[in-house]
Structures are given as structure tokens and as C-alpha cells.
């Protein structure tokens, strides 16, 4: 049975290859803290419609090259182009003015009595 992972594409710079990062979370058996482990796998993909940030499923296959042992099965979530939202200026209403704190007077050493 071949392994099946779901991860995020972090690189598409190589021809017919994408780098997918898999995040595994597990609880430490003794300390009970949740540990996050990241693995990067190179996967074969001949199309060029996958972008960085897309979530894809990869499946283990026979070795395609020295470091490539996975193929992309399907796109789970495709990253869409962000939509620009026009920002409206924020109007701040003036409130009651408060008096500024007066600086404290400092006493010079010459005025202090030495004993």
C-alpha cells in the first residue's frame, strides 16, 4: 500500500517537479506537548497550473529520480489571486482634552543636607 499525504506546495521552480511540505502533529508520549514536524517531499507533476501555496495530495510511487518518489494526485485547494479591497479613511472624533501631567521638580544635590 502506498503512502498518501496532503501538504502545501512550497516550490515550483523545477521542471515537472513541485516541492510539497507535509505537517505532522503528534503528542509527546511523556511530556504530552503537541509537537509539529515538517517534511519536504519532491513530487512529479507535468502540468503547470499548480502555484506556491496550493494544497495538494501526493502519493508514493516507484523512484522517478534520485530524490523524487511521489506524484501529485490532485489539487485539494487552489490558491486564488487576492482581491484588492479599497480602504475607506477612518474618521476619529475628538474627545475631551485631558491635562498633561506636570513634570516633577527635581531636587539638586547641593540643596540636600549632608549629615
Secondary structure, 3 states (H helix, E strand, C coil): CCCEEEEEEEECCCCCEEEEEEEEEEECCCCCCEEEEEEEEEEECCCCCCCCCCEEEEEECCCCCCCEEEEEEEEEECCCCCCCCCCCCCCCCCCCCCCCCCCCCCCCHHHCCCC
